[in-house]
Amino acid sequence: MNSFFELLKTRRSIRKYLPKAVEQDKIDLITKAALMSPASKRSNSWEFIVVQDKTTLQKLAEIPK
């Protein structure tokens, strides 16, 4: 539990990113962690879509909210 509080105290927000691709093993690890996160009443009704194509990312960014 102490490591969790240390993690909370040392966390930071990133606003600028390097223009390099994220390695596939890191994407897999992040996706697995997201799938293990708790959900209300164990519903697990979410979907995760990993988009790596820059053209598709740009189109998604332009979609009005």
N, C-alpha and C positions, 0 to 999 in steps of 0.2 A: 504494500500500500504506500510506503514511503516513496518508492520509485515513481509511483503515479503522481504524487504531489510535487516531486522534483521536476517531473516532466511538465506539469502545469506551470510551475514557476519559471521554467526556462524556455517555454514555447515562444515563438515569434511569428509574425506575419511576413510573408514574402510578397512584394508588389512588383518586382522586376525579375524576369526569368532569362536564363541564357538561351540563345537560339540553337540549342542542340536537342536531339531526340532523347526521350527517356528510354532506358533499357527495358526490354521486354520482361526480364525477371522482376524488375521493380514494379512494373505495371501489374504483373500477376500477384505480387505480394500485397500491393495496395488494394486490389480487387478482392483478394481473399479476406483481408482485414475488414473491408466494407461489408462483405457477406456475413461476417461473424458479429457485426454490430447488432445491438438489441433493437427489437421492433415492438410496437404496441401489440399486446396479446399474441405474441409470436406469429404475427401475420406474414412477415417476410414478403410483402407484396411489392417489392421494388425491383427495378431493372437497372443495370449499369451498362452503359454503352461507351466503349473506348474508341475515340475517333483520333486517328493519327494523320490522316490525309489533310494537308494544309488548305486545300481548296474547299473541302467539306467543312473544316473548322471556320473558315472565313464566311461561308454561306450561313452557318449556324449562328455566327456572331451578328449577322445582319438581320436576323429574324426579329420582328418587333415583339416586345414583351406584353 
